Amino acid sequence: MRPMLLPLILLGLAAAAPASTGAPLPIAAPATVAADPANRLNITLSSGGTVVIQLRPDAAPNHVYRVQQLASSGFYNGTVFHRVIPGFMAQGGDPEGTGRGGSKLPNVAAEFNSLPHMRGVLSMARSDNPDSANSQFFIVLSPTMRLDKKYTALGRVISGMPFVDGIAPGEPPAEPTRIVRMWIDGPLPAAPAAKTAEAAPAAQ
């Protein structure tokens, strides 16, 4: 059984994040990222409305690709938002609807970055293991900067945030809001290139 995937900051259990590297990322998506239709994620909700999210492969390429893969396959269709805390976040993406499930794909290694957990940010849920993200995600309802560089932010809502606010609350909700359909606007892109280890310096 998979460990429950929750934003563990609330429980005081979040693992320390590795130090970020490189220049800070822009909050707005670069033009080339925004222009690619595969980087627009759409979520139609059973409670009404469609949410559009700008994905950020420049910030978290492997997490974005995982969500693109699952959305393109129909994995998320029919799943529920199983943990929704008003003023904090709405969590979904578990096929079991319990917070303990995930896809059959391998977990994704952490890609902590400088994108802040502002209202509307899409981030990946995980256990206390930083490299345990799989299919579950959460959408931030209010700025929660204590999650920065502890959870992998991978996009932000650009349309339909009032529909996110309307997701049924609860842990779990009595009548959970379902994802009717979740898809990307373009074809599934190629998988991100695997990082290669840097060459060791030559012996002197």
N, C-alpha and C positions, 0 to 999 in steps of 0.2 A: 504494500500500500504506500502510495506517495505521501510525504509529509504535507501537512496543511500549508498552503501557500498564502500567506497573509502579509500585509505591510507590518512587519514585526516591530517597527518603531514604537507602536502603542504599547507593546508588551515589554519594552526595554531590552529586546533580544537581538537587535540588528547587529550583524557582524561589521567590523570596521572596514571601511572602503579603502582600496588602494589609492594612492595619490594619483590625481589626474595628471595627464601629460599634454603638452601642446598648448596652443593658444586657445582662449575661450571661444566657444562656438557662438555664432550669432543667434539671437532668439528667433528671428525671422528666418525661414528656410531660404537657402541660396536659390537664385533664379533657376539654375539647372535642375535642382531637386524639385522645385515647385512645378516646373514645366512637364515633368514626367508623370503621365496619368497613373502609372503603377504605384506612385507615392501618395495617391488619394484613396483613403480607406473610408468606406461607407457602411453605416450600421443602421438598418431599419428596425425600429423597436415595436414591440407588441402594444406598448402604451401610446403609440402614435408618433410619427415624425421620423426623419432620417438625419443622422449625425454624420458630418463629414470631418475627417481627421487628416491633417497634413503629416505624413510620415517623414522621418528624418534619417535616411540611410547615411547621411554624412556624420551623424552623431552615434548611431548604433546600427551598423549595417547588418549584423547577424540577427539581432532581435527584429529589425524591420523585415528582413527576409523570412523569418519564421512566421510572423503574422501574415505576410503576403501569401506564403505557402498555404497556411491553414485557411485563410479567408478564400483563396482561390479554389480550394478543394471542397468548400462547403462545411468544413469542420465546425464552425461556430454557429451555423444555422440551427435554431431551436434551443440553444443553450440559454441559461438564465444568469441574471446578476444576483449572485447568491449572498453577497455581503455588501450592504449599502449603508454607510454611516453619514447622515446629514452633516454638512459642513466639513466633511473630510474627503471621502472617495466612494466610488461605485466600482465594485470588483466583479468580474465575470471571466468567461473563457474556460470554465471547467465542465467537461462533458457529463460529469457525474452530478454537478450542481451542489457539491458538498464542500468545496474548497480543498479536497484531497486528490482530485483527478488531474489529468493532463493528456496530452497527445501521446502517441507511441513513438514520436521522434525523440532523439536524444536531447537532454537539457542543453541550454545555451549558456556559455560562459559570460560572466558579467562584462558589460560595456559601460561602466559608470562614466558619466560625462558632465559637462558644465551646464547643460540645460536645466534651468530651475523648475521645480515642481509648482508651477503657477496654476491658477484655475484653468481647467480644460486640458491639462497635459495628460497624455497617455503614457503609462509606465508599466513595467512588467512586475507582477507579483512573484515572490520567491519564498523559500524557507530561510532558515538562518544561514544556509550555505549560499554564499554570493553567486555561485555558478549553478543554481537550481531552477532558473526560469525555464518555463516550457511553453505553456499555452495561455496561462492565466494572466490577466492584465487588470489594471484599474485606471479610472479616469478621475483626476483630482477635481474636487468640487470647490475647494477654497485653497488659497496659497498655503503650502505645507513645506516650507524650505528645509525642515529637519530631515526630509527624505532625500535631499540633494546628495548625489555621489554615494548613496547607499542603495538606490534602486535605479534601474536603467530606464531613463526617459527616452522615448522613441517617437514622439509626435505630439501634436496639439490640435484640439478641436478648432476648426475654422468656420463651421456652420452647424447650427442646431444645438447649441449648448442648453437652451431652455428645455429641450427634450431630455438631455442628460439629467437636468435638475428634477425632471418628472419621474425618474426611475424609482420604483417602489423601494422604500427603506426597510431595513431589518437585517438581522443576523441569525437566521435567514429571514427574508421577507415572508409575510403570510401568503401573499400572492405575488410572486416575483415577476419582474419584467423580463420578457424573453427577447432574444435577438431573432427576429424573423429571418433576416438575411444580412450577411456581412460579405462585402466584396471590395476588390480594388478596381479602379477605372481602366487599367491597362492590363496587358498580358503579364504573366509572372516573369519577372526579369531573371537574368542569370544569377546564380548564387554568388555571394561575395567571394573574392579571391582569398584563399587561405594566407594568413600571415606567415612569413618565413623568418626563421631565427636570423639575427644579425651575425655576420661572419666574425669569428674571433680575431682579435688583432694579431698580426704576425709577430712571431718571437723575435726579440731583438738580439 
